[in-house]
Amino acid sequence: MNPTKLRLIMLGLILLLFLLGFAFPNPHPHFWWQKIPVFDIFFGFFGSILIIVLAKWIGHKWLLKDKDYYDHD
């Protein structure tokens, strides 16, 4: 399966879940943010983007060493 077709399938599934979130809202919200339609979708998406960006930043600033770091000649 080529990447373009896979992206279109994933985008279609995200759009379907987004529309289903409006069609079937949470019937018994416990917290105020659960009353906002499709809040969980946005929270999960932007939360995962934030985790990826932070992990890459930490990896570059803290874990990545210079290319001659282990060269003790």
Backbone torsions as a table, in degrees:
resi	resn	phi	psi	omega
1	MET	NA	130.0	-177.6
2	ASN	-80.0	157.4	-175.3
3	PRO	-62.1	-33.8	-179.2
4	THR	-66.0	-43.1	178.9
5	LYS	-65.1	-40.8	178.7
6	LEU	-64.1	-41.2	177.1
7	ARG	-62.2	-41.4	179.0
8	LEU	-65.2	-39.3	177.7
9	ILE	-64.2	-45.6	-179.7
10	MET	-64.6	-41.2	178.3
11	LEU	-63.7	-39.5	177.0
12	GLY	-63.8	-40.7	178.4
13	LEU	-66.7	-40.0	177.4
14	ILE	-63.2	-43.8	178.3
15	LEU	-63.2	-40.7	177.9
16	LEU	-62.3	-45.4	178.2
17	LEU	-64.5	-36.8	177.5
18	PHE	-61.6	-46.4	179.8
19	LEU	-68.3	-37.0	177.3
20	LEU	-66.4	-29.5	176.3
21	GLY	-64.3	-33.9	175.6
22	PHE	-78.1	-35.1	-177.6
23	ALA	-72.3	-34.6	-178.3
24	PHE	-126.5	77.4	-179.8
25	PRO	-69.2	166.5	179.8
26	ASN	-64.1	117.7	-175.4
27	PRO	-74.3	-25.5	-178.0
28	HIS	-132.6	75.8	-179.4
29	PRO	-71.5	138.0	178.6
30	HIS	-96.5	-27.7	-178.0
31	PHE	-122.5	160.7	-175.6
32	TRP	-63.9	-32.6	-178.0
33	TRP	-74.4	-16.8	176.9
34	GLN	-77.2	-10.2	175.8
35	LYS	-81.7	-17.1	179.5
36	ILE	-79.8	124.3	-179.5
37	PRO	-61.6	139.2	178.0
38	VAL	51.7	26.2	177.1
39	PHE	-62.5	-39.0	-178.6
40	ASP	-62.5	-35.1	178.7
41	ILE	-65.1	-48.1	179.9
42	PHE	-66.3	-41.4	179.6
43	PHE	-61.5	-45.2	179.3
44	GLY	-66.4	-41.4	-178.5
45	PHE	-67.1	-52.7	-177.8
46	PHE	-70.7	-30.0	175.0
47	GLY	-65.0	-41.5	178.9
48	SER	-69.6	-36.4	175.6
49	ILE	-62.7	-43.5	179.6
50	LEU	-62.9	-41.5	178.3
51	ILE	-63.0	-41.4	179.4
52	ILE	-64.7	-45.9	-179.1
53	VAL	-63.9	-44.8	178.9
54	LEU	-64.1	-39.8	179.5
55	ALA	-65.2	-40.4	177.4
56	LYS	-66.7	-39.8	179.3
57	TRP	-64.3	-45.8	178.0
58	ILE	-62.9	-40.8	179.1
59	GLY	-62.1	-39.6	-179.0
60	HIS	-77.2	-37.6	-175.8
61	LYS	-84.1	-31.7	-171.6
62	TRP	-110.7	-44.0	-173.2
63	LEU	-90.1	-33.3	-175.4
64	LEU	-70.9	129.9	179.7
65	LYS	-106.8	160.7	174.6
66	ASP	-62.4	155.4	-176.6
67	LYS	-67.3	-21.0	177.7
68	ASP	-105.9	23.4	-178.2
69	TYR	-62.4	-41.1	-176.7
70	TYR	-92.4	4.0	-178.9
71	ASP	-88.6	104.0	-175.6
72	HIS	-108.7	36.6	-179.0
73	ASP	-86.1	NA	NA
